[in-house]
């Protein structure tokens, strides 16, 4: 099943969800209300190739915890994402076993193309 991991309180996520085609068949997963599991994160890592690709360096905690001045390993990225939902780059779409991470214009274009090909 196609899925979106998002944050309901995030304005950007809400705007993106409103822009989705009406015929989408997504399962919505609010990562604040329902934290992601180890299994879900591992599936995302398999599709993306790394935990770092899923990690948001734009998160306020990234700066406040001074993580930008530390050398993080894949295990560190995994640990931080599981401990604090804000470290997951949002939104994360899984459509037909392909993953789309983040809200860049290029990424959202790829998501819309994926819906067009469903």
C-alpha positions, 0 to 999 in steps of 0.5 A: 500500500502506498503511504505518506509519513507526515506531520499534521501540524506542519504547514508545508505537509498540509499544503502538499497533502491538499495539492495531491490528486483526488484519486490517490490511495495513500495511507496517512501516517502522522509521525507525531501521533503515531511514532514510526517503528524500527521496522518502518524506518528500516523499510524506508532505509532499504528504499532510500539507501541510508538513514542519512537520506531520511534525516532532516538537517533543517530540524531545529533540534539539529542545531540546538543539540549541536549535531552539526558539529559532530560526525554522525554515523548511520546508527546515530541517524537511525537513533535520532530519527526513532527518538525524535520525530522532528529528525525525519525529513518530511513528508516521506512518500512510498509509492509503488515501492519507490521512496520520495523524501522531503518537500523540494520542488523537484521531489514533489514533481516526481511524486506527482509523476508517480501518481500520474503513472498509478 
